[in-house]
Amino acid sequence: MATFFRSANLASRVFDRQFLSPRPGATVNTVRQFYENLVPSYTICDIDCPDYSFRKFTDDGNYLVAFSRNHQDLIVYRPIWPTFSCNEPCDSHDLPPKAKKFDSFFKQLYSISLASSNEYICKDFFLYMECHQFGLFATSTAQSNDSSATEGAIHGVPSIEKITFYLVRLDDGAILDEKAFRNDFINLAHSIGAYLYEDLLCIVSLRYQTIHVLQIRDSGNLVEVRKIGAFCQEDDELFLHSHGQAARGVSFLPGIKQRLLSFIFRKTWNEESDQTLRVQHLKKKFYFHFQDYVDLIIWKVSRSTEQNSAFFAVYNMETTDIVSLYQNSSEELYSLFEYFYDHFHTNPQNSSHGNFISSHSNNVHALDQLRTIKNKANSTSQFVKKMMASLPYTCQSQSPSPYFDLSLFRYDEKLISAIDRHRHCTEHPIKFISVKQPNVVKFKIKPGSDSGASDSRAKRISSFLPSCFNPFFPLALSIQQTYMQPTVVNLHFRR
């Protein structure tokens, strides 16, 4: 077994597979090792393709999602593989012109209109429900910063007149259901404001500080099963009305805020056992900061500095209790982050690929990288805050492509990584180096056109997205956007 899967010859590895079987529970990891030999080896620069905004491949690799340039239409493709013949050995020839077209690699399934005249599709928002092949998309009207004061709304949070979530069956483009929010604000960028797990969808209203929990039924219906914010239990509002509290105009803190304050009070109370010192301890640790705790709002942390503190609360939806509370400088939370990272990225139970995304809690190479960065940091506290700034993680934010498996390949994470974010253009190709053979470059990815020198003065932004790596095929797209120039799309594949 020691020599198995080390051959650089793909045919030899396939032949050996007939005689040797992987260890129990290691089948998927064993199959992924074949990608050491199945790598993109050919690039078609500036491929002839429609002028669309390509978003990502679905996690099962069956669909490529794109949007029209006016952000009104949804276009879905299915990956195919080109076939052509040559009179002489094909390795000595370039690809024929027909094979260099986008239509040779992708088949358009449909194009449907999602947004109305005054709405636009959020190009950074897309969630995929693999078991039913449902896609969740969002449209919104323009954001208004001059929003009028509304009962229950947080002061200073902008307003959007209408935000609509659409559930689309990707197989045929049928719009199954939709959910609209009016005069609200939901952070749609990179799907921050929503989280999908199994059949439950959580949408966070920043303006009204409410978490909407929706269930996606097998029939394709979006059913709201709970709202967490002003009330935590389903009968909280009924209880208050039955006791006449609402009629008398009594003002209450939101239910989830009361749960938070109760947790902080009990935690502070239990920190001091001496009855005499307990009152002073409460004054110093709780009552002195009481208004600060009241002013806390649910928000997605984008960065942390010395002046801005963030808290992370773990909330149990069944018992409606705050289980734990951490500050963004907590060493205890960082320890959980380092050793149990995969628990912060909750993947569907039936996902065979999402459970194999490399992290420092399941991959020794990633752990070494993290600890190297930590040792080089000037301040441990600032390092912890920087790491905690990524919490809570956004849903489906990492590519499951085996080419980002750190047990197979090494690459410069400043240029590219599994995280679904735009990357700046680089003048040099991105190298993917074998982990088992550190001196062997398995393949290179060069975003942008070959004639980079002619437009080097132009403002260039490379939209090289890890999500544009197909999760199974040796196939990737790199999209380069240049100021006042057409978009350049390169296609990287195994020939």
C-alpha positions as CSV (number, residue, x, y, z in Angstrom):
1,M,0.0,0.0,0.0
2,A,3.0,2.3,0.5
3,T,3.7,2.5,-3.2
4,F,0.1,2.8,-4.3
5,F,-1.0,6.1,-5.9
6,R,2.5,7.4,-6.2
7,S,2.9,6.7,-9.9
8,A,3.0,9.7,-12.2
9,N,1.3,7.5,-14.8
10,L,-2.5,7.7,-14.8
11,A,-3.0,4.4,-16.6
12,S,-0.7,2.7,-14.1
13,R,-2.7,4.0,-11.2
14,V,-6.0,2.9,-12.7
15,F,-4.5,-0.5,-13.3
16,D,-3.3,-0.8,-9.7
17,R,-6.7,0.2,-8.4
18,Q,-8.0,-3.2,-9.7
19,F,-5.9,-5.1,-7.2
20,L,-5.7,-2.8,-4.2
21,S,-8.6,-1.4,-2.2
22,P,-8.4,1.7,0.1
23,R,-8.7,1.5,3.8
24,P,-12.2,1.6,5.3
25,G,-13.5,5.2,5.3
26,A,-10.7,6.4,3.0
27,T,-12.5,5.8,-0.3
28,V,-13.1,9.5,-1.2
29,N,-9.6,10.6,-0.2
30,T,-8.2,7.8,-2.3
31,V,-10.3,8.8,-5.3
32,R,-9.3,12.5,-4.9
33,Q,-5.6,11.5,-5.1
34,F,-6.2,10.7,-8.8
35,Y,-6.4,14.4,-9.4
36,E,-2.6,14.6,-9.0
37,N,-2.6,13.2,-12.5
38,L,-5.8,14.8,-13.8
39,V,-4.9,18.4,-13.9
40,P,-5.8,21.3,-16.4
41,S,-3.0,21.1,-19.0
42,Y,-4.3,23.5,-21.7
43,T,-5.6,27.1,-21.7
44,I,-7.8,28.8,-24.3
45,C,-7.2,32.5,-23.8
46,D,-10.0,35.0,-24.4
47,I,-12.5,32.3,-25.4
48,D,-15.4,33.3,-27.6
49,C,-18.2,33.4,-25.1
50,P,-21.4,35.4,-24.3
51,D,-20.9,38.6,-22.4
52,Y,-22.3,37.4,-19.1
53,S,-21.2,37.6,-15.5
54,F,-20.3,34.0,-14.6
55,R,-20.9,33.3,-10.9
56,K,-20.0,29.8,-9.9
57,F,-20.3,26.0,-10.5
58,T,-22.8,24.3,-8.2
59,D,-21.2,22.0,-5.6
60,D,-22.1,18.9,-7.5
61,G,-20.5,20.3,-10.7
62,N,-23.7,19.9,-12.7
63,Y,-24.5,23.6,-13.4
64,L,-22.7,26.8,-14.1
65,V,-24.6,29.8,-13.0
66,A,-24.4,33.2,-14.8
67,F,-26.2,36.5,-14.8
68,S,-26.8,39.0,-17.6
69,R,-24.8,42.2,-17.6
70,N,-27.9,44.3,-16.7
71,H,-28.5,42.0,-13.7
72,Q,-32.0,41.1,-14.8
73,D,-31.7,37.6,-16.2
74,L,-30.5,34.2,-14.8
75,I,-28.6,32.0,-17.3
76,V,-27.7,28.4,-16.4
77,Y,-25.3,26.1,-18.3
78,R,-24.5,22.4,-18.1
79,P,-20.8,21.5,-18.5
80,I,-20.1,19.2,-21.5
81,W,-16.8,18.0,-23.0
82,P,-15.6,18.8,-26.5
83,T,-15.1,16.0,-29.0
84,F,-13.2,16.4,-32.3
85,S,-11.0,14.3,-34.6
86,C,-7.8,14.9,-36.5
87,N,-6.3,13.3,-39.6
88,E,-2.9,13.2,-37.8
89,P,-2.0,12.6,-34.1
90,C,-3.9,15.3,-32.2
91,D,-1.1,16.1,-29.8
92,S,0.8,17.7,-32.6
93,H,-2.0,20.1,-33.5
94,D,-3.7,23.0,-31.9
95,L,-7.4,22.7,-31.2
96,P,-9.7,23.4,-34.2
97,P,-11.5,26.8,-34.1
98,K,-14.8,25.2,-33.4
99,A,-13.5,23.5,-30.2
100,K,-12.2,26.9,-28.9
101,K,-15.7,28.2,-28.5
102,F,-17.6,28.4,-25.2
103,D,-20.5,26.4,-26.6
104,S,-18.1,23.4,-27.1
105,F,-17.7,23.2,-23.3
106,F,-21.0,24.4,-22.0
107,K,-24.6,23.9,-23.1
108,Q,-27.1,26.6,-22.2
109,L,-30.1,25.1,-20.5
110,Y,-32.3,28.3,-20.3
111,S,-32.4,32.0,-19.6
112,I,-35.1,33.4,-17.4
113,S,-35.9,36.9,-16.1
114,L,-35.8,37.2,-12.3
115,A,-35.7,41.0,-11.7
116,S,-38.2,43.6,-12.7
117,S,-37.3,47.0,-14.2
118,N,-36.4,48.6,-10.9
119,E,-34.8,45.5,-9.3
120,Y,-31.4,43.9,-9.9
121,I,-30.1,40.4,-9.2
122,C,-27.5,40.4,-6.5
123,K,-24.6,38.7,-8.4
124,D,-22.8,37.8,-5.2
125,F,-25.7,35.9,-3.7
126,F,-26.3,32.2,-4.6
127,L,-27.1,29.2,-2.4
128,Y,-27.5,25.6,-3.7
129,M,-29.6,22.8,-2.3
130,E,-28.0,19.8,-3.7
131,C,-30.5,17.1,-2.7
132,H,-33.2,18.7,-4.8
133,Q,-31.0,20.8,-7.2
134,F,-32.7,24.0,-6.0
135,G,-31.0,27.3,-6.4
136,L,-31.7,30.3,-4.2
137,F,-31.3,33.8,-5.7
138,A,-31.9,37.3,-4.5
139,T,-33.0,40.5,-6.2
140,S,-33.3,44.0,-4.6
141,T,-34.1,47.6,-5.4
142,A,-31.7,50.4,-4.8
143,Q,-30.5,51.0,-1.2
144,S,-31.6,54.2,0.6
145,N,-29.5,55.7,3.3
146,D,-32.2,58.3,4.1
147,S,-34.7,55.9,5.6
148,S,-37.4,57.2,7.8
149,A,-37.8,56.1,11.4
150,T,-40.0,53.0,11.7
151,E,-41.2,51.2,14.8
152,G,-38.9,48.4,15.5
153,A,-36.2,49.5,13.1
154,I,-32.6,50.2,14.2
155,H,-31.5,53.7,13.8
156,G,-28.7,54.2,11.2
157,V,-29.2,51.0,9.3
158,P,-30.1,51.7,5.6
159,S,-33.3,50.5,4.0
160,I,-34.1,48.7,0.8
161,E,-37.6,49.0,-0.5
162,K,-37.9,45.4,-1.6
163,I,-35.7,42.3,-1.3
164,T,-37.0,39.1,-2.9
165,F,-35.6,35.6,-2.6
166,Y,-36.4,33.2,-5.4
167,L,-36.2,29.4,-5.2
168,V,-35.5,28.1,-8.7
169,R,-35.3,24.4,-9.9
170,L,-32.0,24.5,-11.8
171,D,-32.9,21.5,-14.0
172,D,-35.5,23.4,-15.9
173,G,-35.5,27.0,-14.6
174,A,-39.0,26.8,-12.9
175,I,-39.5,29.4,-10.2
176,L,-41.0,27.4,-7.4
177,D,-41.5,30.1,-4.7
178,E,-40.5,33.5,-3.6
179,K,-40.2,35.4,-0.3
180,A,-40.2,39.2,-0.2
181,F,-39.0,41.6,2.5
182,R,-40.1,45.3,2.3
183,N,-38.3,48.3,3.7
184,D,-35.7,46.1,5.3
185,F,-32.0,45.6,5.0
186,I,-30.3,42.2,4.4
187,N,-26.7,41.9,3.6
188,L,-26.7,40.0,0.3
189,A,-23.0,40.4,-0.5
190,H,-21.3,37.0,-0.6
191,S,-24.5,35.5,0.9
192,I,-23.6,36.9,4.3
193,G,-27.2,37.6,5.3
194,A,-28.5,34.0,4.8
195,Y,-27.4,30.6,5.9
196,L,-28.6,27.3,4.4
197,Y,-28.3,24.0,6.3
198,E,-30.2,20.9,5.0
199,D,-33.7,22.2,4.4
200,L,-33.6,25.2,6.8
201,L,-32.8,28.7,5.6
202,C,-32.0,31.5,8.1
203,I,-32.2,35.1,6.8
204,V,-31.0,37.9,9.1
205,S,-32.8,41.2,9.0
206,L,-30.3,43.8,10.1
207,R,-32.9,46.7,10.1
208,Y,-35.3,44.9,12.4
209,Q,-32.8,42.6,14.2
210,T,-34.8,39.5,13.4
211,I,-33.7,36.1,12.3
212,H,-36.3,34.5,9.9
213,V,-36.1,30.7,9.8
214,L,-37.6,29.2,6.7
215,Q,-38.1,25.6,5.7
216,I,-37.6,24.5,2.1
217,R,-40.2,21.8,1.5
218,D,-39.7,19.0,-1.0
219,S,-42.4,20.6,-3.1
220,G,-40.3,23.7,-3.5
221,N,-42.2,25.9,-1.1
222,L,-40.6,28.4,1.3
223,V,-42.4,28.2,4.7
224,E,-41.5,30.5,7.5
225,V,-41.4,28.4,10.7
226,R,-40.0,30.8,13.2
227,K,-38.9,34.4,13.8
228,I,-36.2,35.1,16.4
229,G,-35.9,38.7,17.6
230,A,-38.6,40.6,19.4
231,F,-40.0,37.2,20.5
232,C,-38.1,34.0,21.0
233,Q,-40.9,31.5,21.9
234,E,-43.7,31.0,19.4
235,D,-46.3,32.1,22.0
236,D,-44.4,35.1,23.5
237,E,-46.5,37.6,21.7
238,L,-49.7,35.9,22.6
239,F,-48.6,35.8,26.3
240,L,-47.9,39.5,26.4
241,H,-51.2,40.4,24.7
242,S,-53.2,38.1,27.0
243,H,-51.7,39.9,30.1
244,G,-52.5,43.3,28.7
245,Q,-48.8,44.4,28.6
246,A,-48.9,45.6,25.0
247,A,-52.2,47.4,25.5
248,R,-50.8,49.5,28.3
249,G,-47.9,50.6,26.0
250,V,-45.2,49.0,28.2
251,S,-41.9,48.9,26.3
252,F,-39.8,45.8,26.4
253,L,-36.3,44.9,25.1
254,P,-36.4,42.4,22.3
255,G,-36.6,38.8,23.5
256,I,-33.2,37.8,22.2
257,K,-31.6,40.9,23.8
258,Q,-33.2,39.9,27.1
259,R,-31.8,36.4,26.8
260,L,-28.3,37.9,26.2
261,L,-28.5,40.2,29.2
262,S,-29.7,37.4,31.4
263,F,-26.8,35.2,30.3
264,I,-24.3,38.0,31.0
265,F,-25.8,38.7,34.4
266,R,-25.7,35.0,35.5
267,K,-22.2,34.6,34.2
268,T,-21.0,37.7,36.1
269,W,-22.9,36.6,39.2
270,N,-21.2,33.2,39.3
271,E,-17.7,34.6,38.8
272,E,-17.7,35.9,42.4
273,S,-18.7,33.5,45.3
274,D,-18.3,36.0,48.1
275,Q,-21.7,37.7,48.8
276,T,-20.1,41.0,49.9
277,L,-17.8,41.3,46.8
278,R,-20.5,40.0,44.4
279,V,-22.4,43.3,44.4
280,Q,-19.3,45.3,43.6
281,H,-18.3,42.8,40.9
282,L,-21.8,43.2,39.3
283,K,-21.5,47.0,39.3
284,K,-18.1,46.9,37.7
285,K,-18.6,44.1,35.1
286,F,-22.3,44.3,34.3
287,Y,-24.1,47.5,35.3
288,F,-21.3,49.8,34.3
289,H,-21.5,48.2,30.7
290,F,-25.3,47.7,30.8
291,Q,-26.0,50.3,28.1
292,D,-23.3,49.0,25.9
293,Y,-24.8,45.5,26.1
294,V,-28.3,47.0,25.3
295,D,-26.9,48.8,22.3
296,L,-25.4,45.6,20.8
297,I,-27.0,44.6,17.4
298,I,-26.8,41.5,15.3
299,W,-24.2,42.2,12.6
300,K,-21.8,40.4,10.4
301,V,-18.2,41.3,11.5
302,S,-16.0,42.2,8.6
303,R,-13.0,43.4,10.5
304,S,-11.8,44.0,14.0
305,T,-9.7,46.8,15.4
306,E,-8.6,48.0,18.8
307,Q,-11.6,50.4,19.0
308,N,-14.3,48.0,17.9
309,S,-15.2,44.9,20.0
310,A,-17.3,42.1,18.6
311,F,-19.1,39.4,20.5
312,F,-20.1,35.9,19.3
313,A,-23.2,34.3,20.9
314,V,-24.2,30.7,20.6
315,Y,-28.0,30.5,20.7
316,N,-30.1,27.4,21.1
317,M,-33.3,27.7,19.0
318,E,-35.1,24.9,20.8
319,T,-34.6,26.2,24.4
320,T,-34.2,29.9,23.4
321,D,-31.2,30.2,25.6
322,I,-27.8,31.8,25.0
323,V,-25.4,28.9,25.5
324,S,-22.2,30.9,25.5
325,L,-20.7,34.3,24.7
326,Y,-17.2,35.1,23.5
327,Q,-15.4,38.3,22.7
328,N,-13.5,38.5,19.5
329,S,-10.2,38.4,21.4
330,S,-11.1,35.3,23.3
331,E,-8.3,32.7,23.4
332,E,-10.9,30.0,24.3
333,L,-12.8,30.7,21.1
334,Y,-9.6,30.7,19.0
335,S,-8.7,27.4,20.5
336,L,-12.1,26.0,19.3
337,F,-11.5,27.7,16.0
338,E,-8.1,26.0,15.6
339,Y,-9.0,22.5,16.6
340,F,-12.7,22.3,15.6
341,Y,-12.7,24.5,12.5
342,D,-14.9,22.1,10.5
343,H,-17.8,22.6,13.0
344,F,-17.9,26.3,12.0
345,H,-18.4,25.2,8.4
346,T,-21.5,23.0,8.7
347,N,-21.9,21.0,5.5
348,P,-25.0,19.0,4.6
349,Q,-24.9,15.4,5.8
350,N,-25.4,14.0,2.3
351,S,-22.6,16.0,0.8
352,S,-19.8,13.7,-0.3
353,H,-17.5,16.5,-1.4
354,G,-18.1,19.4,1.1
355,N,-16.8,17.2,3.9
356,F,-13.4,17.0,2.3
357,I,-12.6,20.7,2.1
358,S,-9.1,21.3,3.6
359,S,-8.9,23.1,6.9
360,H,-6.4,23.3,9.7
361,S,-8.5,20.9,11.8
362,N,-8.4,18.1,9.3
363,N,-5.2,18.8,7.3
364,V,-1.7,18.9,8.9
365,H,-0.4,21.1,6.1
366,A,-3.1,23.7,6.7
367,L,-2.4,23.6,10.4
368,D,1.3,24.2,9.9
369,Q,0.5,27.2,7.7
370,L,-1.8,28.6,10.4
371,R,0.7,28.1,13.2
372,T,3.5,29.7,11.1
373,I,1.4,32.8,10.5
374,K,0.6,32.9,14.3
375,N,4.3,32.6,15.2
376,K,5.2,35.5,12.8
377,A,2.5,37.8,14.2
378,N,3.7,40.8,16.2
379,S,0.7,40.6,18.6
380,T,-1.1,37.4,19.6
381,S,-4.2,39.5,20.5
382,Q,-4.4,41.1,17.1
383,F,-3.8,37.8,15.4
384,V,-6.7,36.3,17.3
385,K,-9.0,39.2,16.4
386,K,-7.9,38.9,12.7
387,M,-8.9,35.2,12.7
388,M,-12.1,35.8,14.5
389,A,-13.1,38.5,12.0
390,S,-14.1,35.7,9.6
391,L,-16.7,34.4,12.0
392,P,-19.5,33.5,11.6
393,Y,-18.6,31.9,8.3
394,T,-20.8,32.5,5.3
395,C,-22.6,29.5,3.8
396,Q,-21.1,27.7,0.8
397,S,-18.1,30.1,0.8
398,Q,-15.4,27.5,0.0
399,S,-14.8,25.6,-3.2
400,P,-14.8,21.8,-2.9
401,S,-12.5,21.4,-5.9
402,P,-9.7,18.8,-5.2
403,Y,-7.2,21.3,-6.6
404,F,-7.5,23.2,-3.3
405,D,-6.9,20.1,-1.3
406,L,-3.8,20.9,0.7
407,S,-2.8,17.3,1.1
408,L,-2.4,17.1,-2.7
409,F,-1.3,20.6,-3.9
410,R,0.5,23.7,-2.6
411,Y,-0.2,27.2,-4.0
412,D,0.2,30.8,-3.0
413,E,-2.9,31.7,-1.0
414,K,-2.2,35.3,-1.6
415,L,-3.0,34.7,-5.2
416,I,-5.7,32.1,-4.9
417,S,-7.5,30.0,-2.3
418,A,-10.6,27.9,-1.7
419,I,-12.4,30.9,-0.3
420,D,-14.9,32.4,-2.7
421,R,-13.5,35.9,-3.1
422,H,-12.2,38.0,-6.0
423,R,-8.5,38.0,-6.6
424,H,-6.3,40.8,-8.1
425,C,-4.6,40.1,-11.4
426,T,-1.1,38.8,-11.3
427,E,1.6,39.1,-14.0
428,H,2.9,35.6,-13.2
429,P,1.0,32.3,-13.5
430,I,-0.4,30.7,-10.4
431,K,1.5,27.5,-9.7
432,F,0.0,24.3,-8.2
433,I,2.8,22.3,-6.8
434,S,2.7,18.6,-5.8
435,V,2.8,18.0,-2.0
436,K,4.4,14.6,-2.4
437,Q,7.0,15.9,-4.9
438,P,7.7,19.5,-3.7
439,N,9.8,20.3,-6.8
440,V,7.2,19.3,-9.3
441,V,4.8,21.9,-10.7
442,K,1.7,19.9,-11.6
443,F,0.0,22.8,-13.5
444,K,-0.2,26.5,-13.9
445,I,-3.2,28.9,-14.2
446,K,-2.6,32.2,-15.9
447,P,-5.6,34.6,-15.6
448,G,-5.9,37.3,-18.3
449,S,-4.7,37.5,-21.9
450,D,-1.2,36.7,-23.0
451,S,-0.8,40.3,-24.3
452,G,-0.6,41.7,-20.8
453,A,2.2,44.2,-21.6
454,S,0.1,46.2,-24.1
455,D,-2.5,47.2,-21.5
456,S,-0.4,47.2,-18.3
457,R,-1.3,50.8,-17.6
458,A,-5.0,50.1,-17.5
459,K,-6.7,49.5,-14.2
460,R,-7.0,45.7,-14.1
461,I,-9.1,43.7,-11.7
462,S,-8.9,39.9,-12.0
463,S,-12.1,38.2,-10.9
464,F,-10.4,34.8,-10.6
465,L,-13.0,33.0,-8.4
466,P,-12.2,29.6,-6.8
467,S,-15.9,28.8,-7.3
468,C,-15.2,28.8,-11.1
469,F,-13.3,25.6,-10.6
470,N,-15.5,22.6,-11.4
471,P,-15.7,20.4,-8.3
472,F,-15.0,17.2,-10.3
473,F,-13.8,17.9,-13.8
474,P,-10.3,19.3,-14.5
475,L,-12.0,22.5,-15.7
476,A,-11.8,26.1,-14.6
477,L,-12.7,29.6,-15.7
478,S,-10.6,32.7,-15.0
479,I,-12.3,36.0,-15.7
480,Q,-10.4,39.3,-16.0
481,Q,-12.1,42.6,-15.9
482,T,-10.1,45.6,-17.2
483,Y,-11.2,49.2,-16.8
484,M,-13.0,50.4,-20.0
485,Q,-12.2,47.1,-21.7
486,P,-14.3,43.9,-22.6
487,T,-14.1,41.1,-20.1
488,V,-11.6,38.4,-20.9
489,V,-12.5,34.8,-20.1
490,N,-9.9,32.0,-20.1
491,L,-10.8,28.4,-20.1
492,H,-8.4,25.9,-18.4
493,F,-9.0,22.2,-19.0
494,R,-7.3,18.9,-19.4
495,R,-6.7,18.1,-23.1
